[in-house]
Amino acid sequence: MSKPIFLQNNKTFQIFREIEKSVPKKSQLFLIGGTLRNSVFYHFFKKKLKHRDYDLVFLGDRKKFISNLKNLKFKYVRLRRKNQTVLKKEIVDDPRDINDFLVLDIYFTNQKEVYKILKNKINFTINGFALNIKYIFNENWVEKLIKLPHSIEDIKSKQLRLNTEKRNFFGTDLYACIRFISAGFKKPSKDEIETLYQEMKKLPKYKFERSKEKVFDYVGGKEKAEKIVKKMGLSEDVFSFNTILKLQR
């Protein structure tokens, strides 16, 4: 069994070794969500999915951990919230855009059980993975995964399914669904698609615009994105903010 696909880049491997050593005593750091989804997908299909950043959950001495990362030349990205921080580090000598950085999106919590975080925060079962950073270098890392029910099975069958443990979804989740379908995943059930469609009413205009452009960039343009929406059984124009305004009435 090989290491997770993202560690097969030597620069990334070395940085994550440094991150592992930066975790203070009696603290824990977990990779969660998309990074592991892509790694599990590659493990079974030997196919890479697009990758943006590394979602992490940290439990413990936050100030010490951030200080340690800054000593490793990680710098803040604009997003800084009470329970969330985004940091980046150059992975090329002359960085020109965000793809030239290793980006850490860190969620801080007092919750002691990472499984409960998966239950409450993960949207699709294929994202329902967490892994303590101390295990990511192990050859048997797949066996160490903390996972939601159906996560492995749904990756293997390329099936999109909502996490039934979660009560509230994000307005952006429908757009995530479109991106997954473009990558070869099967669409969720009709009822699940309707749930995600209704949740779009939560979107402010700036998030809508950002999500729309992200989808177009990922799938290869508006026309291809619209074909996927039609395949999902939606007749509404989900790329028009007027549709969201109607949902908000």
Long-range contacts (C-beta under 8 A, 24 or more apart in sequence): 1-43, 1-139, 1-140, 1-141, 1-142, 2-43, 2-139, 3-136, 3-137, 3-138, 3-139, 3-141, 4-35, 4-36, 4-39, 4-42, 4-43, 4-136, 4-141, 5-38, 5-39, 5-42, 5-43, 5-48, 6-35, 6-38, 6-39, 6-51, 6-54, 7-136, 7-137, 11-91, 11-102, 12-91, 12-102, 15-72, 15-89, 15-91, 15-102, 16-133, 16-136, 16-137, 17-137, 18-72, 19-69, 19-72, 19-104, 19-133, 20-133, 20-134, 20-136, 20-137, 22-65, 22-68, 22-69, 22-71, 22-72, 23-60, 23-65, 23-68, 23-133, 24-60, 24-61, 24-64, 24-65, 24-68, 26-60, 26-61, 27-58, 27-59, 27-60, 27-61, 27-64, 27-65, 28-58, 28-59, 28-60, 28-132, 29-56, 29-57, 29-58, 29-59, 29-65, 29-132, 29-133, 30-56, 30-57, 30-58, 30-59, 30-114, 30-130, 30-131, 30-132, 30-133, 30-146, 31-55, 31-56, 31-130, 31-131, 31-133, 31-136, 32-56, 32-57, 32-107, 32-114, 32-117, 32-118, 32-129, 32-130, 32-131, 33-122, 33-127, 33-129, 33-130, 34-127, 36-129, 36-130, 36-131, 36-145, 37-126, 37-127, 37-129, 37-155, 40-129, 40-142, 40-145, 40-151, 40-152, 40-155, 41-126, 41-155, 43-142, 44-155, 44-156, 49-183, 50-183, 50-218, 52-98, 52-103, 53-86, 53-103, 53-104, 53-105, 54-102, 54-103, 54-104, 54-105, 55-105, 55-107, 56-104, 56-105, 56-106, 56-107, 56-133, 57-106, 57-107, 57-108, 57-109, 57-114, 57-117, 57-130, 58-106, 58-107, 58-108, 58-109, 59-109, 59-110, 59-111, 59-112, 59-114, 62-108, 69-104, 74-104, 77-103, 79-105, 83-107, 83-108, 83-109, 84-108, 114-146, 115-146, 118-146, 118-147, 118-148, 118-163, 119-148, 119-163, 119-165, 119-166, 120-165, 120-166, 121-166, 122-148, 122-163, 122-166, 123-162, 123-163, 123-166, 123-169, 123-170, 123-173, 123-176, 124-154, 124-160, 124-161, 124-162, 124-163, 124-173, 124-176, 124-177, 124-180, 124-188, 125-149, 125-150, 125-151, 125-154, 125-161, 125-162, 125-163, 126-151, 126-154, 126-155, 126-159, 126-160, 126-161, 126-180, 126-185, 127-151, 127-163, 128-163, 157-186, 158-184, 158-185, 158-186, 159-185, 159-186, 160-185, 160-186, 160-187, 160-188, 160-192, 161-188, 161-189, 161-192, 162-188, 162-192, 162-195, 162-196, 168-199, 169-195, 169-196, 169-199, 170-199, 170-202, 171-199, 171-200, 171-201, 171-202, 171-203, 171-207, 171-208, 171-244, 172-203, 172-207, 172-211, 173-199, 174-199, 174-200, 174-238, 175-211, 175-212, 175-214, 175-215, 175-238, 177-232, 178-215, 178-219, 178-225, 178-228, 178-229, 178-232, 179-214, 179-215, 179-218, 179-219, 181-228, 181-231, 181-232, 182-218, 182-219, 182-220, 182-224, 182-225, 182-228, 187-231, 187-232, 187-233, 190-233, 193-232, 193-233, 193-234, 197-234, 197-236, 197-238, 197-247, 198-247, 200-238, 200-243, 200-244, 200-247, 201-244, 201-247, 201-248, 203-244, 205-241, 208-241, 208-244, 209-241, 212-239, 215-239
